[in-house]
Amino acid sequence: MEPSQGPAQRLFSAGKRLLSSLFAAGETRLRLVVLELEEERARLFTLLLLSGLSLLLMLLGLGMLMLLVVVFFWETHRLTAITISAAVLLGGGILLALLVMRLARRHTLMKDTLAQLATDRDLVESNRDQPRH
C-alpha cells in the first residue's frame, strides 16, 4: 500500500495543473491571434488588388470622359472645360483622401483577441474577489 500524498505533494500537483491550464489558455489565445492575422492579411491583399484594378479602370474612364468634354467644347470654351474638369477631379480626389484617412483610423486588427483577453481578465478578477470556502 502506498502512503497517501502529503501536503507538499498536493501543492506541487495543484501548481502543475494550474500551469498546464495557463499554458493551454495562452496557446488558445495565441492561435486566435495567428488566425486573425492570417485573415486580415488575406483581406488586405484582396482589398488592395481590387482597389488597384478599380482605380486603373476609373482613371482610364475618367481620362476618356475628360477628353470627350474638351473635344466637345474645343471651338468655344476649351479653357473653361479644362478648368472645370480639373476642379472636379481635384475636389473628388480630396474628398476620397479624407474618406480614406477616416477609414484608416478604424482599429479592427485583433479585435476578437482583445475582447477575449478582456473577458479572461474579468473572469480572473471576479474569481479573485469571491470568498473561498
C-alpha angles and dihedrals in degrees: 000000000000120000115251119258116275125226093264092053092049091048091050091048092049090049091052091051091048092051090047091052092047092050091048091050091047091049090051091051092047091051089051091052092049092048092050092048091051091049092048092049092052091046093050093048092051091045093051093047094049092043092052094049091045091050092050093051093045092050092052092047093046091049091053091047092050091049090051092051094048093047091047092054096034097115099042116022109003096144092048091050092049092047095049092045092051092048092051091049094048092046092050091047092052092048092050091047090054090049091050091050091051092049092047091059092064114107109218101140111115093349092149093047092052091048091050092049090051089051090050091050091050091050092050092048093048091049091049092053094052115095117247121236 
